[in-house]
Amino acid sequence: MTAVAEAREVAAQARAERAALAWEALARAELRTGARSVRAVPAAAPPVASAVEDGPARPALITAERPPMAVPPALSPLLPEGLRRGGTTVVQGSTSLLLTLLASACAHGAWAAVVGRPDLGVLAASQAGVDLGRLAMVPSPGADAAAVVAALLDGLDVVVVGPVARLTDADRRRLAARARDRGAVLVPTYAWPGAGTTLVVETGRWTGIGTGDGWLRAHRLRVVRTGRGVGGEQAVDLVLPLGAQAPDEPMAAAAPAPGEGLRLVG
């Protein structure tokens, strides 16, 4: 069975028994595409037909009936309404920020998938607080990327799309429209024309490293929001992981004077 068929099966089943079945076919899709599975795959359920390319849209009421997905309070100034269902929200420049949003969404009951991001590992997601039982990863969807993303949008709440998912401009327009119809949140991690909201990390630095010692403790970020309905740029400064106390920056060692510390040998 192809990854497209497996994703289609999950999307159809999730509409009937979301909590119990959303993981089932997505886990099979992970295995089929080479992703690392974090749970055993249950027995297959009977397939249910579901259009992937341009099938009839479900009523748009689903977007209005279901509230937006919550985001951490630190991001509320940028996303006061949370992750709006049916919208496209770009997150660029920080995997830490992306995982923070996924962790919050999954903690509030969302099902999520990451497509086309082979650099994003299960360990990193777990350490960021993402519920792996609610996350599927399809790192390299190949030529079927558009169909795989479309099927996932049919049954899941959040679908992240990375640059390895090869999509045309027409694919992007169709996927954005599908997210609106299905009440899902599409989260590209690269420039996406027509996106309603874009979060870009302009500056960032890690803290915790001393002069030859220490380890990475916290990530300081400046996140800027642009997009439709925003009067100019909005920005917030964050420290990730959220709640971490960023240590004081170590004093830089003074540069030695020319010739200081040298001695003649031989």
Wavefront OBJ file of the C-alpha trace (Angstrom):
o trace
v 0.000 0.000 0.000
v 1.360 3.443 -0.886
v 1.887 6.265 1.566
v -0.969 8.130 -0.130
v -3.390 5.254 0.390
v -2.329 4.864 4.009
v -2.716 8.582 4.722
v -6.128 8.523 3.003
v -7.199 5.613 5.189
v -6.190 7.403 8.365
v -7.955 10.587 7.386
v -11.209 8.736 6.681
v -11.023 6.656 9.850
v -10.098 9.604 12.045
v -13.355 11.303 11.176
v -15.233 8.303 12.614
v -13.080 7.516 15.670
v -10.497 10.277 15.872
v -8.775 9.479 19.135
v -8.555 5.706 18.548
v -7.778 5.512 14.852
v -5.855 8.637 13.844
v -2.585 7.071 14.916
v -3.247 3.720 13.248
v -2.715 4.421 9.554
v -0.333 7.289 10.187
v 2.006 4.913 11.961
v 1.862 2.653 8.929
v 2.652 5.667 6.752
v 5.686 6.388 8.945
v 6.980 2.871 8.505
v 6.277 2.891 4.792
v 8.218 6.144 4.278
v 11.143 5.237 6.520
v 10.200 7.249 9.597
v 10.894 5.943 13.073
v 7.772 4.576 14.688
v 7.136 5.202 18.359
v 4.300 2.709 18.761
v 3.339 -0.697 17.475
v 1.051 -0.601 14.460
v -2.406 -2.080 15.104
v -4.146 -4.365 12.665
v -5.429 -2.600 9.605
v -9.013 -1.457 9.525
v -11.090 -1.767 6.353
v -10.208 1.031 3.942
v -12.705 3.780 3.387
v -12.825 5.697 0.131
v -11.735 9.302 0.352
v -10.894 11.717 -2.424
v -7.434 13.258 -2.174
v -6.916 15.354 -5.255
v -9.940 17.613 -5.520
v -12.786 15.744 -3.888
v -15.931 17.417 -2.585
v -15.267 19.600 0.415
v -16.972 18.963 3.714
v -19.154 21.810 5.009
v -17.071 24.785 6.105
v -19.057 24.859 9.363
v -16.372 22.680 10.900
v -13.997 25.663 11.058
v -16.506 27.844 12.898
v -17.753 25.109 15.208
v -14.312 24.112 16.508
v -12.318 26.687 18.479
v -8.770 27.680 17.552
v -5.941 25.654 19.050
v -4.331 27.133 22.124
v -0.795 28.495 22.060
v 1.513 29.122 25.041
v 0.798 32.418 26.861
v 4.198 33.768 25.824
v 3.038 33.654 22.187
v -0.388 35.172 22.819
v 0.742 38.689 21.812
v 1.553 37.323 18.346
v -1.292 34.797 18.109
v -4.082 36.237 20.290
v -6.630 33.859 18.758
v -4.321 30.842 18.879
v -3.729 28.705 15.808
v -6.757 29.501 13.699
v -8.395 26.450 12.147
v -8.546 26.640 8.395
v -5.559 28.961 8.288
v -1.991 28.757 7.026
v 0.641 29.815 9.567
v 4.264 29.898 8.442
v 6.950 29.261 11.085
v 10.430 30.083 9.799
v 13.875 30.121 11.325
v 13.512 27.992 14.465
v 12.768 24.318 14.995
v 12.483 25.085 18.718
v 9.594 27.482 18.078
v 7.883 24.971 15.782
v 8.111 22.199 18.373
v 6.830 24.532 21.093
v 3.682 25.180 19.050
v 3.238 21.473 18.327
v 3.704 20.574 21.997
v 0.988 23.028 23.032
v -1.429 21.836 20.335
v -0.941 18.146 21.174
v -1.255 18.852 24.906
v -4.723 20.257 24.184
v -5.801 17.164 22.259
v -4.663 17.890 18.706
v -3.306 15.290 16.297
v -0.344 16.446 14.221
v 1.900 15.336 11.378
v 5.228 16.585 10.067
v 5.908 16.054 6.358
v 9.150 16.798 4.547
v 11.381 17.534 7.549
v 13.949 14.690 7.770
v 16.072 16.892 10.035
v 13.415 16.890 12.756
v 13.929 13.890 15.029
v 11.713 12.036 17.471
v 14.084 12.741 20.378
v 14.002 16.489 19.777
v 10.201 16.430 19.603
v 9.965 14.454 22.833
v 12.375 16.744 24.673
v 10.312 19.734 23.544
v 7.242 18.198 25.187
v 5.432 16.929 22.077
v 3.162 13.963 22.803
v 4.634 11.377 20.446
v 1.411 9.381 20.628
v -0.275 12.232 18.752
v 2.478 12.905 16.228
v 3.297 11.248 12.909
v 6.417 11.959 10.878
v 6.733 11.455 7.123
v 10.242 12.785 6.490
v 10.538 12.054 2.763
v 7.146 11.763 1.013
v 8.690 11.652 -2.461
v 6.691 12.450 -5.569
v 3.381 11.927 -3.714
v 3.969 14.820 -1.296
v 0.899 16.832 -2.346
v -1.431 13.831 -2.051
v 0.037 12.797 1.310
v -0.386 16.297 2.784
v -3.938 16.532 1.405
v -4.926 13.226 3.004
v -3.454 14.242 6.347
v -5.329 17.543 6.261
v -8.543 15.521 5.913
v -8.176 13.848 9.294
v -5.670 15.698 11.485
v -5.570 19.045 13.235
v -2.077 20.335 12.406
v 0.049 19.427 9.376
v 3.605 20.792 9.187
v 5.142 20.937 5.709
v 8.889 21.229 5.234
v 10.963 22.043 2.140
v 11.683 18.397 1.296
v 8.000 18.010 0.365
v 8.186 18.958 -3.305
v 5.154 21.093 -4.129
v 4.231 23.327 -7.043
v 2.540 26.706 -6.624
v -0.719 25.076 -7.705
v -0.235 22.363 -5.060
v 0.225 25.024 -2.382
v -2.958 26.831 -3.389
v -4.968 23.598 -3.352
v -3.557 22.544 0.032
v -4.326 25.937 1.593
v -7.895 25.678 0.281
v -8.162 22.132 1.624
v -7.032 23.255 5.074
v -9.790 25.896 5.020
v -12.406 23.316 4.032
v -11.286 20.747 6.621
v -10.718 23.125 9.525
v -7.086 22.038 9.857
v -4.015 24.208 10.422
v -1.367 24.125 7.711
v 2.101 25.048 9.039
v 4.782 25.435 6.358
v 8.339 25.989 7.596
v 9.409 27.984 4.552
v 8.040 30.922 2.556
v 4.469 30.151 1.453
v 2.724 32.693 -0.810
v -0.708 33.662 0.456
v -0.163 32.545 4.061
v -2.398 34.362 6.516
v 0.227 34.535 9.262
v 4.009 34.338 9.180
v 6.227 33.941 12.241
v 9.904 34.590 11.521
v 12.775 34.330 13.983
v 14.928 37.359 13.228
v 17.588 36.881 15.871
v 18.465 34.069 18.232
v 21.272 32.842 20.415
v 21.898 29.973 22.766
v 23.017 30.482 26.334
v 24.819 28.227 28.766
v 28.205 27.866 27.116
v 31.154 29.263 29.038
v 34.782 29.575 28.051
v 35.434 26.025 27.039
v 32.793 24.471 29.268
v 29.048 24.255 29.935
v 26.163 23.076 27.772
v 23.270 24.595 25.863
v 20.541 25.547 28.318
v 18.186 28.022 26.693
v 17.475 29.608 23.334
v 16.775 33.339 23.241
v 14.633 34.333 20.254
v 13.072 37.420 18.790
v 9.957 36.359 16.868
v 8.264 38.710 14.417
v 4.748 38.277 13.038
v 3.631 39.575 9.663
v 0.615 38.776 7.545
v -2.894 39.834 6.706
v -4.775 41.795 9.353
v -1.596 42.888 11.135
v -0.952 46.618 11.356
v 2.802 46.564 10.865
v 5.184 44.068 12.372
v 4.625 42.654 15.844
v 7.462 41.095 17.821
v 8.100 39.301 21.107
v 11.259 38.096 22.812
v 11.173 34.489 24.024
v 13.355 32.087 25.943
v 12.909 28.466 24.944
v 12.154 26.023 26.388
v 9.351 28.063 27.902
v 9.807 28.495 31.623
v 13.557 28.065 31.434
v 15.690 30.550 33.296
v 18.300 31.706 30.844
v 21.600 31.978 32.713
v 23.565 35.184 32.687
v 25.821 35.538 29.715
v 29.397 34.625 30.655
v 31.961 37.379 30.637
v 34.097 37.262 27.537
v 37.708 36.503 28.247
v 39.998 39.450 27.704
v 42.124 39.171 24.581
v 45.818 38.813 25.405
v 48.112 41.690 24.556
v 50.392 41.140 21.579
v 53.179 38.857 22.649
v 51.641 38.122 26.054
v 51.823 34.479 27.023
v 54.570 33.672 24.562
v 58.029 32.486 25.508
v 61.085 31.647 23.497
v 62.035 27.994 23.371
v 64.835 26.071 21.726
l 1 2 3 4 5 6 7 8 9 10 11 12 13 14 15 16 17 18 19 20 21 22 23 24 25 26 27 28 29 30 31 32 33 34 35 36 37 38 39 40 41 42 43 44 45 46 47 48 49 50 51 52 53 54 55 56 57 58 59 60 61 62 63 64 65 66 67 68 69 70 71 72 73 74 75 76 77 78 79 80 81 82 83 84 85 86 87 88 89 90 91 92 93 94 95 96 97 98 99 100 101 102 103 104 105 106 107 108 109 110 111 112 113 114 115 116 117 118 119 120 121 122 123 124 125 126 127 128 129 130 131 132 133 134 135 136 137 138 139 140 141 142 143 144 145 146 147 148 149 150 151 152 153 154 155 156 157 158 159 160 161 162 163 164 165 166 167 168 169 170 171 172 173 174 175 176 177 178 179 180 181 182 183 184 185 186 187 188 189 190 191 192 193 194 195 196 197 198 199 200 201 202 203 204 205 206 207 208 209 210 211 212 213 214 215 216 217 218 219 220 221 222 223 224 225 226 227 228 229 230 231 232 233 234 235 236 237 238 239 240 241 242 243 244 245 246 247 248 249 250 251 252 253 254 255 256 257 258 259 260 261 262 263 264 265 266
